[in-house]
């Protein structure tokens, strides 16, 4: 399996674009090519070209949730690839999303009606967790016993015709899960439901206790509200519940959380991803 980070907040190769967004290309051992999220703009596609990746060969795409830094480049993908279906929660097209982080309330969703009217046959709305193949699944969160990220307090939603905003419940967030001989691989681009809740939801759906890797942002931005004791509790639970799990994070994981977790978790568990990084595992 090969995992390629087409775009992320972090950048080490100045030949590539970077932005506050995330897009990941996955090539499975079964020969499938999957795009998970499309970043904030179409620049993920420009990076794909620079990295020698042909998005026209993508078999299908997945949108993890409705925020524009993950779905903003979807129209570019639909124009580039003329056949691949796009899986997303059925709740994405029924809501508008907002953030008050930074002190000013602003919209962080896109006009999905344009996509539905222009590419109606391409959008596959997902209502519940499901297997797409023998080894690939889309999983919604079903566990709420662990803390959610404190930064969720800045995020709200409302219906397109409504006037009242309410706290985002993140029922529109889903993860991409792959079954491997060494355990499941979870790709959860923003983890708004909390990494521990999502990990438990995914392993229960897959019917396994073994998680080989968890890849994605943890929604622990600098200034998001987590205190050192919160990060210590998270670190302790990760060590206790999943001592063999590999963690790859970036995007909405701030420098404070990244540094703390890197120092507190055992050596070799925590890794940082960035634009252009390629990971290869042979199972």
ChimeraX commands (.cxc) that place a marker at each C-alpha (Angstrom):
marker #1 position 0.00,0.00,0.00 radius 0.5
marker #1 position 1.20,3.48,-0.85 radius 0.5
marker #1 position -0.09,6.68,0.73 radius 0.5
marker #1 position 0.73,10.06,-0.82 radius 0.5
marker #1 position -0.06,13.40,0.81 radius 0.5
marker #1 position -1.01,15.60,-2.11 radius 0.5
marker #1 position -1.53,18.71,0.00 radius 0.5
marker #1 position -1.25,19.70,3.66 radius 0.5
marker #1 position -0.55,22.79,5.76 radius 0.5
marker #1 position 3.10,21.84,6.06 radius 0.5
marker #1 position 5.55,22.08,3.18 radius 0.5
marker #1 position 9.20,21.06,2.77 radius 0.5
marker #1 position 9.47,20.99,-1.04 radius 0.5
marker #1 position 9.04,24.52,-2.43 radius 0.5
marker #1 position 8.19,23.09,-5.85 radius 0.5
marker #1 position 4.82,22.01,-4.43 radius 0.5
marker #1 position 1.82,24.04,-3.25 radius 0.5
marker #1 position 0.69,24.10,0.37 radius 0.5
marker #1 position -2.54,25.36,1.95 radius 0.5
marker #1 position -4.74,24.94,5.01 radius 0.5
marker #1 position -6.30,21.75,3.71 radius 0.5
marker #1 position -5.68,18.07,3.26 radius 0.5
marker #1 position -5.80,15.64,0.35 radius 0.5
marker #1 position -4.45,12.08,0.40 radius 0.5
marker #1 position -4.02,9.59,-2.44 radius 0.5
marker #1 position -4.09,5.90,-1.53 radius 0.5
marker #1 position -2.96,3.01,-3.73 radius 0.5
marker #1 position -4.12,-0.30,-2.29 radius 0.5
marker #1 position -2.60,-3.75,-2.63 radius 0.5
marker #1 position -5.78,-4.75,-4.46 radius 0.5
marker #1 position -4.87,-2.33,-7.27 radius 0.5
marker #1 position -7.33,0.45,-6.42 radius 0.5
marker #1 position -6.46,4.15,-6.35 radius 0.5
marker #1 position -8.51,6.23,-3.93 radius 0.5
marker #1 position -8.55,9.97,-3.28 radius 0.5
marker #1 position -9.45,11.02,0.26 radius 0.5
marker #1 position -10.45,14.70,0.41 radius 0.5
marker #1 position -9.58,17.47,-2.04 radius 0.5
marker #1 position -8.07,20.23,0.08 radius 0.5
marker #1 position -9.21,23.84,0.09 radius 0.5
marker #1 position -8.73,24.47,-3.63 radius 0.5
marker #1 position -7.64,22.71,-6.78 radius 0.5
marker #1 position -3.97,22.90,-5.88 radius 0.5
marker #1 position -3.94,19.25,-4.73 radius 0.5
marker #1 position -4.39,18.35,-8.43 radius 0.5
marker #1 position -1.45,20.56,-9.42 radius 0.5
marker #1 position 0.70,18.80,-6.82 radius 0.5
marker #1 position -0.47,15.40,-8.08 radius 0.5
marker #1 position 0.78,16.31,-11.54 radius 0.5
marker #1 position 4.11,17.52,-10.14 radius 0.5
marker #1 position 4.44,14.25,-8.20 radius 0.5
marker #1 position 3.70,12.18,-11.31 radius 0.5
marker #1 position 0.28,10.99,-10.16 radius 0.5
marker #1 position -2.53,10.74,-12.73 radius 0.5
marker #1 position -5.85,11.57,-11.05 radius 0.5
marker #1 position -7.70,10.25,-14.10 radius 0.5
marker #1 position -6.74,6.78,-12.86 radius 0.5
marker #1 position -8.48,7.31,-9.51 radius 0.5
marker #1 position -11.17,4.65,-8.99 radius 0.5
marker #1 position -13.20,6.67,-6.48 radius 0.5
marker #1 position -12.95,9.58,-4.07 radius 0.5
marker #1 position -14.07,10.00,-0.47 radius 0.5
marker #1 position -14.94,13.25,1.30 radius 0.5
marker #1 position -14.43,12.88,5.04 radius 0.5
marker #1 position -16.65,15.78,6.13 radius 0.5
marker #1 position -18.23,19.01,4.93 radius 0.5
marker #1 position -15.61,21.65,5.79 radius 0.5
marker #1 position -14.17,23.53,2.83 radius 0.5
marker #1 position -10.53,22.70,3.59 radius 0.5
marker #1 position -11.43,19.08,2.72 radius 0.5
marker #1 position -14.07,19.47,0.01 radius 0.5
marker #1 position -13.05,22.78,-1.59 radius 0.5
marker #1 position -11.22,21.17,-4.51 radius 0.5
marker #1 position -13.93,18.64,-5.34 radius 0.5
marker #1 position -15.14,20.39,-8.49 radius 0.5
marker #1 position -11.56,20.34,-9.81 radius 0.5
marker #1 position -11.41,16.59,-9.23 radius 0.5
marker #1 position -14.77,15.99,-10.94 radius 0.5
marker #1 position -13.54,17.96,-13.95 radius 0.5
marker #1 position -10.18,16.15,-14.04 radius 0.5
marker #1 position -11.58,12.65,-13.60 radius 0.5
marker #1 position -14.76,12.10,-15.60 radius 0.5
marker #1 position -15.91,8.76,-14.18 radius 0.5
marker #1 position -14.93,8.14,-10.55 radius 0.5
marker #1 position -17.78,8.26,-8.02 radius 0.5
marker #1 position -17.42,10.45,-4.93 radius 0.5
marker #1 position -18.61,9.08,-1.58 radius 0.5
marker #1 position -19.70,11.53,1.13 radius 0.5
marker #1 position -22.11,11.65,4.04 radius 0.5
marker #1 position -25.70,12.34,3.07 radius 0.5
marker #1 position -25.69,15.05,5.75 radius 0.5
marker #1 position -23.08,17.21,4.02 radius 0.5
marker #1 position -25.45,18.52,1.37 radius 0.5
marker #1 position -28.10,19.33,3.98 radius 0.5
marker #1 position -26.07,21.74,6.10 radius 0.5
marker #1 position -23.96,24.89,6.08 radius 0.5
marker #1 position -20.91,25.02,8.34 radius 0.5
marker #1 position -19.33,27.93,10.21 radius 0.5
marker #1 position -16.30,28.68,12.35 radius 0.5
marker #1 position -15.88,31.48,14.90 radius 0.5
marker #1 position -12.20,30.73,15.49 radius 0.5
marker #1 position -10.26,33.96,15.32 radius 0.5
marker #1 position -13.16,35.98,16.68 radius 0.5
marker #1 position -15.18,36.39,13.49 radius 0.5
marker #1 position -17.86,33.95,12.39 radius 0.5
marker #1 position -17.32,32.80,8.82 radius 0.5
marker #1 position -18.66,30.08,6.54 radius 0.5
marker #1 position -16.47,27.01,6.00 radius 0.5
marker #1 position -18.67,25.03,3.62 radius 0.5
marker #1 position -19.12,25.08,-0.14 radius 0.5
marker #1 position -22.24,25.29,-2.28 radius 0.5
marker #1 position -22.79,21.58,-2.81 radius 0.5
marker #1 position -25.92,22.25,-4.89 radius 0.5
marker #1 position -23.63,23.22,-7.77 radius 0.5
marker #1 position -21.98,19.80,-7.63 radius 0.5
marker #1 position -25.30,18.02,-7.36 radius 0.5
marker #1 position -26.74,19.82,-10.36 radius 0.5
marker #1 position -23.61,19.58,-12.52 radius 0.5
marker #1 position -22.43,16.09,-11.52 radius 0.5
marker #1 position -25.54,14.38,-10.08 radius 0.5
marker #1 position -24.55,10.88,-11.14 radius 0.5
marker #1 position -21.11,11.17,-9.53 radius 0.5
marker #1 position -22.10,11.96,-5.93 radius 0.5
marker #1 position -22.85,8.90,-3.78 radius 0.5
marker #1 position -24.48,9.87,-0.48 radius 0.5
marker #1 position -23.63,7.53,2.37 radius 0.5
marker #1 position -26.14,7.09,5.22 radius 0.5
marker #1 position -24.34,4.57,7.42 radius 0.5
marker #1 position -21.06,2.70,7.76 radius 0.5
marker #1 position -20.50,0.24,4.92 radius 0.5
marker #1 position -17.93,-1.93,3.21 radius 0.5
marker #1 position -17.05,-0.82,-0.30 radius 0.5
marker #1 position -15.07,-3.99,-0.91 radius 0.5
marker #1 position -13.70,-6.89,1.09 radius 0.5
marker #1 position -10.92,-4.73,2.53 radius 0.5
marker #1 position -12.15,-1.11,2.31 radius 0.5
marker #1 position -14.85,0.56,4.42 radius 0.5
marker #1 position -16.41,3.92,5.20 radius 0.5
marker #1 position -17.09,4.26,8.92 radius 0.5
marker #1 position -19.11,6.82,10.87 radius 0.5
marker #1 position -18.36,7.49,14.51 radius 0.5
marker #1 position -20.49,5.58,17.03 radius 0.5
marker #1 position -18.38,5.99,20.20 radius 0.5
marker #1 position -18.67,8.98,22.53 radius 0.5
marker #1 position -17.03,7.84,25.75 radius 0.5
marker #1 position -13.77,9.76,25.22 radius 0.5
marker #1 position -13.36,13.56,25.08 radius 0.5
marker #1 position -13.91,15.34,21.78 radius 0.5
marker #1 position -11.41,18.02,20.70 radius 0.5
marker #1 position -11.91,21.30,22.59 radius 0.5
marker #1 position -11.63,23.21,19.31 radius 0.5
marker #1 position -15.04,21.90,18.25 radius 0.5
marker #1 position -16.53,24.69,20.38 radius 0.5
marker #1 position -15.77,27.15,17.57 radius 0.5
marker #1 position -17.67,25.12,14.96 radius 0.5
marker #1 position -21.38,25.39,14.18 radius 0.5
marker #1 position -23.88,24.38,11.50 radius 0.5
marker #1 position -27.32,25.27,10.23 radius 0.5
marker #1 position -29.69,24.13,7.52 radius 0.5
marker #1 position -29.55,26.13,4.25 radius 0.5
marker #1 position -33.03,27.56,4.87 radius 0.5
marker #1 position -32.63,27.97,8.62 radius 0.5
marker #1 position -31.48,31.00,10.61 radius 0.5
marker #1 position -30.44,29.32,13.86 radius 0.5
marker #1 position -26.90,28.02,14.19 radius 0.5
marker #1 position -26.24,25.06,16.48 radius 0.5
marker #1 position -23.07,23.25,17.60 radius 0.5
marker #1 position -21.78,20.99,14.86 radius 0.5
marker #1 position -22.52,17.38,15.86 radius 0.5
marker #1 position -20.10,15.95,13.27 radius 0.5
marker #1 position -22.49,13.26,12.21 radius 0.5
marker #1 position -21.26,14.15,8.70 radius 0.5
marker #1 position -17.72,12.96,9.48 radius 0.5
marker #1 position -16.59,9.52,8.35 radius 0.5
marker #1 position -13.30,7.67,8.17 radius 0.5
marker #1 position -11.75,5.50,5.49 radius 0.5
marker #1 position -10.68,2.09,6.80 radius 0.5
marker #1 position -8.49,-0.55,5.17 radius 0.5
marker #1 position -8.15,-4.13,6.38 radius 0.5
marker #1 position -4.59,-5.51,6.23 radius 0.5
marker #1 position -2.87,-8.66,7.60 radius 0.5
marker #1 position -1.28,-6.49,10.32 radius 0.5
marker #1 position -4.50,-4.77,11.41 radius 0.5
marker #1 position -6.67,-1.98,10.06 radius 0.5
marker #1 position -5.42,1.34,8.75 radius 0.5
marker #1 position -7.66,4.30,9.62 radius 0.5
marker #1 position -7.60,7.53,7.62 radius 0.5
marker #1 position -9.46,10.24,9.51 radius 0.5
marker #1 position -8.47,13.60,8.02 radius 0.5
marker #1 position -9.69,15.87,10.86 radius 0.5
marker #1 position -10.89,13.58,13.67 radius 0.5
marker #1 position -13.49,16.02,15.00 radius 0.5
marker #1 position -15.13,13.18,16.91 radius 0.5
marker #1 position -11.86,12.53,18.74 radius 0.5
marker #1 position -9.12,10.10,17.79 radius 0.5
marker #1 position -9.97,7.61,20.58 radius 0.5
marker #1 position -13.69,7.57,19.74 radius 0.5
marker #1 position -12.96,7.14,16.03 radius 0.5
marker #1 position -10.39,4.39,16.62 radius 0.5
marker #1 position -12.88,2.41,18.70 radius 0.5
marker #1 position -15.70,2.94,16.19 radius 0.5
marker #1 position -13.52,1.72,13.34 radius 0.5
marker #1 position -12.09,-1.34,15.05 radius 0.5
marker #1 position -15.55,-2.41,16.23 radius 0.5
marker #1 position -17.02,-2.03,12.75 radius 0.5
marker #1 position -14.12,-3.99,11.25 radius 0.5
marker #1 position -14.40,-6.64,13.97 radius 0.5
marker #1 position -10.81,-6.42,15.16 radius 0.5
marker #1 position -8.75,-5.13,18.07 radius 0.5
marker #1 position -5.69,-4.56,15.89 radius 0.5
marker #1 position -5.02,-1.12,14.45 radius 0.5
marker #1 position -1.84,-0.93,12.40 radius 0.5
marker #1 position -1.95,2.83,11.76 radius 0.5
marker #1 position -4.09,5.92,12.34 radius 0.5
marker #1 position -3.52,8.69,9.80 radius 0.5
marker #1 position -4.98,12.19,9.90 radius 0.5
marker #1 position -5.28,15.49,11.70 radius 0.5
marker #1 position -6.30,15.24,15.36 radius 0.5
marker #1 position -8.03,18.65,15.49 radius 0.5
marker #1 position -5.71,19.88,18.23 radius 0.5
marker #1 position -4.78,23.30,16.80 radius 0.5
marker #1 position -2.68,25.78,18.74 radius 0.5
marker #1 position -5.08,27.87,20.80 radius 0.5
marker #1 position -7.85,25.33,20.35 radius 0.5
marker #1 position -8.40,24.88,24.09 radius 0.5
marker #1 position -6.49,21.72,25.04 radius 0.5
marker #1 position -4.36,22.04,28.16 radius 0.5
marker #1 position -1.27,20.03,28.99 radius 0.5
marker #1 position -3.29,17.70,31.22 radius 0.5
marker #1 position -5.64,16.98,28.31 radius 0.5
marker #1 position -2.72,16.06,26.05 radius 0.5
marker #1 position -1.25,13.95,28.86 radius 0.5
marker #1 position -4.52,12.04,29.23 radius 0.5
marker #1 position -4.72,11.49,25.47 radius 0.5
marker #1 position -1.12,10.29,25.33 radius 0.5
marker #1 position -1.69,7.92,28.24 radius 0.5
marker #1 position -4.81,6.41,26.68 radius 0.5
marker #1 position -3.11,5.93,23.32 radius 0.5
marker #1 position -0.22,4.11,24.99 radius 0.5
marker #1 position -2.63,1.99,27.04 radius 0.5
marker #1 position -5.16,1.07,24.35 radius 0.5
marker #1 position -3.04,0.97,21.18 radius 0.5
marker #1 position 0.65,0.57,22.11 radius 0.5
marker #1 position 1.54,-0.94,18.71 radius 0.5
marker #1 position -0.39,1.57,16.59 radius 0.5
marker #1 position 1.50,3.95,14.31 radius 0.5
marker #1 position 0.31,7.56,14.29 radius 0.5
marker #1 position 0.77,9.89,11.33 radius 0.5
marker #1 position -0.52,13.40,11.87 radius 0.5
marker #1 position -0.43,16.93,10.48 radius 0.5
marker #1 position -3.01,19.41,9.12 radius 0.5
marker #1 position -5.11,20.44,12.17 radius 0.5
marker #1 position -2.67,19.08,14.74 radius 0.5
marker #1 position -0.87,22.18,16.01 radius 0.5
marker #1 position 2.78,22.47,16.89 radius 0.5
marker #1 position 2.10,22.33,20.64 radius 0.5
marker #1 position 0.16,19.06,20.44 radius 0.5
marker #1 position 2.54,17.60,17.87 radius 0.5
marker #1 position 5.56,18.37,20.04 radius 0.5
marker #1 position 3.94,17.07,23.23 radius 0.5
marker #1 position 2.72,13.81,21.73 radius 0.5
marker #1 position 6.03,13.21,19.95 radius 0.5
marker #1 position 7.89,13.54,23.25 radius 0.5
marker #1 position 5.42,11.63,25.44 radius 0.5
marker #1 position 4.57,8.65,23.23 radius 0.5
marker #1 position 7.07,5.84,22.94 radius 0.5
marker #1 position 9.75,6.08,20.29 radius 0.5
marker #1 position 8.59,5.17,16.80 radius 0.5
marker #1 position 4.85,5.62,17.45 radius 0.5
marker #1 position 4.39,9.25,16.34 radius 0.5
marker #1 position 5.15,10.62,12.87 radius 0.5
marker #1 position 4.49,13.94,11.12 radius 0.5
marker #1 position 3.12,14.12,7.59 radius 0.5
marker #1 position 3.48,16.99,5.11 radius 0.5
marker #1 position 2.81,17.90,1.50 radius 0.5
marker #1 position 4.56,15.46,-0.82 radius 0.5
marker #1 position 5.29,12.75,1.76 radius 0.5
marker #1 position 4.96,9.19,0.48 radius 0.5
marker #1 position 4.50,6.18,2.77 radius 0.5
marker #1 position 4.88,2.62,1.48 radius 0.5
marker #1 position 3.95,-0.54,3.34 radius 0.5
marker #1 position 4.14,-4.05,1.92 radius 0.5
marker #1 position 1.86,-6.53,3.68 radius 0.5
marker link #1:1,2 radius 0.2
marker link #1:2,3 radius 0.2
marker link #1:3,4 radius 0.2
marker link #1:4,5 radius 0.2
marker link #1:5,6 radius 0.2
marker link #1:6,7 radius 0.2
marker link #1:7,8 radius 0.2
marker link #1:8,9 radius 0.2
marker link #1:9,10 radius 0.2
marker link #1:10,11 radius 0.2
marker link #1:11,12 radius 0.2
marker link #1:12,13 radius 0.2
marker link #1:13,14 radius 0.2
marker link #1:14,15 radius 0.2
marker link #1:15,16 radius 0.2
marker link #1:16,17 radius 0.2
marker link #1:17,18 radius 0.2
marker link #1:18,19 radius 0.2
marker link #1:19,20 radius 0.2
marker link #1:20,21 radius 0.2
marker link #1:21,22 radius 0.2
marker link #1:22,23 radius 0.2
marker link #1:23,24 radius 0.2
marker link #1:24,25 radius 0.2
marker link #1:25,26 radius 0.2
marker link #1:26,27 radius 0.2
marker link #1:27,28 radius 0.2
marker link #1:28,29 radius 0.2
marker link #1:29,30 radius 0.2
marker link #1:30,31 radius 0.2
marker link #1:31,32 radius 0.2
marker link #1:32,33 radius 0.2
marker link #1:33,34 radius 0.2
marker link #1:34,35 radius 0.2
marker link #1:35,36 radius 0.2
marker link #1:36,37 radius 0.2
marker link #1:37,38 radius 0.2
marker link #1:38,39 radius 0.2
marker link #1:39,40 radius 0.2
marker link #1:40,41 radius 0.2
marker link #1:41,42 radius 0.2
marker link #1:42,43 radius 0.2
marker link #1:43,44 radius 0.2
marker link #1:44,45 radius 0.2
marker link #1:45,46 radius 0.2
marker link #1:46,47 radius 0.2
marker link #1:47,48 radius 0.2
marker link #1:48,49 radius 0.2
marker link #1:49,50 radius 0.2
marker link #1:50,51 radius 0.2
marker link #1:51,52 radius 0.2
marker link #1:52,53 radius 0.2
marker link #1:53,54 radius 0.2
marker link #1:54,55 radius 0.2
marker link #1:55,56 radius 0.2
marker link #1:56,57 radius 0.2
marker link #1:57,58 radius 0.2
marker link #1:58,59 radius 0.2
marker link #1:59,60 radius 0.2
marker link #1:60,61 radius 0.2
marker link #1:61,62 radius 0.2
marker link #1:62,63 radius 0.2
marker link #1:63,64 radius 0.2
marker link #1:64,65 radius 0.2
marker link #1:65,66 radius 0.2
marker link #1:66,67 radius 0.2
marker link #1:67,68 radius 0.2
marker link #1:68,69 radius 0.2
marker link #1:69,70 radius 0.2
marker link #1:70,71 radius 0.2
marker link #1:71,72 radius 0.2
marker link #1:72,73 radius 0.2
marker link #1:73,74 radius 0.2
marker link #1:74,75 radius 0.2
marker link #1:75,76 radius 0.2
marker link #1:76,77 radius 0.2
marker link #1:77,78 radius 0.2
marker link #1:78,79 radius 0.2
marker link #1:79,80 radius 0.2
marker link #1:80,81 radius 0.2
marker link #1:81,82 radius 0.2
marker link #1:82,83 radius 0.2
marker link #1:83,84 radius 0.2
marker link #1:84,85 radius 0.2
marker link #1:85,86 radius 0.2
marker link #1:86,87 radius 0.2
marker link #1:87,88 radius 0.2
marker link #1:88,89 radius 0.2
marker link #1:89,90 radius 0.2
marker link #1:90,91 radius 0.2
marker link #1:91,92 radius 0.2
marker link #1:92,93 radius 0.2
marker link #1:93,94 radius 0.2
marker link #1:94,95 radius 0.2
marker link #1:95,96 radius 0.2
marker link #1:96,97 radius 0.2
marker link #1:97,98 radius 0.2
marker link #1:98,99 radius 0.2
marker link #1:99,100 radius 0.2
marker link #1:100,101 radius 0.2
marker link #1:101,102 radius 0.2
marker link #1:102,103 radius 0.2
marker link #1:103,104 radius 0.2
marker link #1:104,105 radius 0.2
marker link #1:105,106 radius 0.2
marker link #1:106,107 radius 0.2
marker link #1:107,108 radius 0.2
marker link #1:108,109 radius 0.2
marker link #1:109,110 radius 0.2
marker link #1:110,111 radius 0.2
marker link #1:111,112 radius 0.2
marker link #1:112,113 radius 0.2
marker link #1:113,114 radius 0.2
marker link #1:114,115 radius 0.2
marker link #1:115,116 radius 0.2
marker link #1:116,117 radius 0.2
marker link #1:117,118 radius 0.2
marker link #1:118,119 radius 0.2
marker link #1:119,120 radius 0.2
marker link #1:120,121 radius 0.2
marker link #1:121,122 radius 0.2
marker link #1:122,123 radius 0.2
marker link #1:123,124 radius 0.2
marker link #1:124,125 radius 0.2
marker link #1:125,126 radius 0.2
marker link #1:126,127 radius 0.2
marker link #1:127,128 radius 0.2
marker link #1:128,129 radius 0.2
marker link #1:129,130 radius 0.2
marker link #1:130,131 radius 0.2
marker link #1:131,132 radius 0.2
marker link #1:132,133 radius 0.2
marker link #1:133,134 radius 0.2
marker link #1:134,135 radius 0.2
marker link #1:135,136 radius 0.2
marker link #1:136,137 radius 0.2
marker link #1:137,138 radius 0.2
marker link #1:138,139 radius 0.2
marker link #1:139,140 radius 0.2
marker link #1:140,141 radius 0.2
marker link #1:141,142 radius 0.2
marker link #1:142,143 radius 0.2
marker link #1:143,144 radius 0.2
marker link #1:144,145 radius 0.2
marker link #1:145,146 radius 0.2
marker link #1:146,147 radius 0.2
marker link #1:147,148 radius 0.2
marker link #1:148,149 radius 0.2
marker link #1:149,150 radius 0.2
marker link #1:150,151 radius 0.2
marker link #1:151,152 radius 0.2
marker link #1:152,153 radius 0.2
marker link #1:153,154 radius 0.2
marker link #1:154,155 radius 0.2
marker link #1:155,156 radius 0.2
marker link #1:156,157 radius 0.2
marker link #1:157,158 radius 0.2
marker link #1:158,159 radius 0.2
marker link #1:159,160 radius 0.2
marker link #1:160,161 radius 0.2
marker link #1:161,162 radius 0.2
marker link #1:162,163 radius 0.2
marker link #1:163,164 radius 0.2
marker link #1:164,165 radius 0.2
marker link #1:165,166 radius 0.2
marker link #1:166,167 radius 0.2
marker link #1:167,168 radius 0.2
marker link #1:168,169 radius 0.2
marker link #1:169,170 radius 0.2
marker link #1:170,171 radius 0.2
marker link #1:171,172 radius 0.2
marker link #1:172,173 radius 0.2
marker link #1:173,174 radius 0.2
marker link #1:174,175 radius 0.2
marker link #1:175,176 radius 0.2
marker link #1:176,177 radius 0.2
marker link #1:177,178 radius 0.2
marker link #1:178,179 radius 0.2
marker link #1:179,180 radius 0.2
marker link #1:180,181 radius 0.2
marker link #1:181,182 radius 0.2
marker link #1:182,183 radius 0.2
marker link #1:183,184 radius 0.2
marker link #1:184,185 radius 0.2
marker link #1:185,186 radius 0.2
marker link #1:186,187 radius 0.2
marker link #1:187,188 radius 0.2
marker link #1:188,189 radius 0.2
marker link #1:189,190 radius 0.2
marker link #1:190,191 radius 0.2
marker link #1:191,192 radius 0.2
marker link #1:192,193 radius 0.2
marker link #1:193,194 radius 0.2
marker link #1:194,195 radius 0.2
marker link #1:195,196 radius 0.2
marker link #1:196,197 radius 0.2
marker link #1:197,198 radius 0.2
marker link #1:198,199 radius 0.2
marker link #1:199,200 radius 0.2
marker link #1:200,201 radius 0.2
marker link #1:201,202 radius 0.2
marker link #1:202,203 radius 0.2
marker link #1:203,204 radius 0.2
marker link #1:204,205 radius 0.2
marker link #1:205,206 radius 0.2
marker link #1:206,207 radius 0.2
marker link #1:207,208 radius 0.2
marker link #1:208,209 radius 0.2
marker link #1:209,210 radius 0.2
marker link #1:210,211 radius 0.2
marker link #1:211,212 radius 0.2
marker link #1:212,213 radius 0.2
marker link #1:213,214 radius 0.2
marker link #1:214,215 radius 0.2
marker link #1:215,216 radius 0.2
marker link #1:216,217 radius 0.2
marker link #1:217,218 radius 0.2
marker link #1:218,219 radius 0.2
marker link #1:219,220 radius 0.2
marker link #1:220,221 radius 0.2
marker link #1:221,222 radius 0.2
marker link #1:222,223 radius 0.2
marker link #1:223,224 radius 0.2
marker link #1:224,225 radius 0.2
marker link #1:225,226 radius 0.2
marker link #1:226,227 radius 0.2
marker link #1:227,228 radius 0.2
marker link #1:228,229 radius 0.2
marker link #1:229,230 radius 0.2
marker link #1:230,231 radius 0.2
marker link #1:231,232 radius 0.2
marker link #1:232,233 radius 0.2
marker link #1:233,234 radius 0.2
marker link #1:234,235 radius 0.2
marker link #1:235,236 radius 0.2
marker link #1:236,237 radius 0.2
marker link #1:237,238 radius 0.2
marker link #1:238,239 radius 0.2
marker link #1:239,240 radius 0.2
marker link #1:240,241 radius 0.2
marker link #1:241,242 radius 0.2
marker link #1:242,243 radius 0.2
marker link #1:243,244 radius 0.2
marker link #1:244,245 radius 0.2
marker link #1:245,246 radius 0.2
marker link #1:246,247 radius 0.2
marker link #1:247,248 radius 0.2
marker link #1:248,249 radius 0.2
marker link #1:249,250 radius 0.2
marker link #1:250,251 radius 0.2
marker link #1:251,252 radius 0.2
marker link #1:252,253 radius 0.2
marker link #1:253,254 radius 0.2
marker link #1:254,255 radius 0.2
marker link #1:255,256 radius 0.2
marker link #1:256,257 radius 0.2
marker link #1:257,258 radius 0.2
marker link #1:258,259 radius 0.2
marker link #1:259,260 radius 0.2
marker link #1:260,261 radius 0.2
marker link #1:261,262 radius 0.2
marker link #1:262,263 radius 0.2
marker link #1:263,264 radius 0.2
marker link #1:264,265 radius 0.2
marker link #1:265,266 radius 0.2
marker link #1:266,267 radius 0.2
marker link #1:267,268 radius 0.2
marker link #1:268,269 radius 0.2
marker link #1:269,270 radius 0.2
marker link #1:270,271 radius 0.2
marker link #1:271,272 radius 0.2
marker link #1:272,273 radius 0.2
marker link #1:273,274 radius 0.2
marker link #1:274,275 radius 0.2
marker link #1:275,276 radius 0.2
marker link #1:276,277 radius 0.2
marker link #1:277,278 radius 0.2
marker link #1:278,279 radius 0.2
marker link #1:279,280 radius 0.2
marker link #1:280,281 radius 0.2
marker link #1:281,282 radius 0.2
marker link #1:282,283 radius 0.2
view
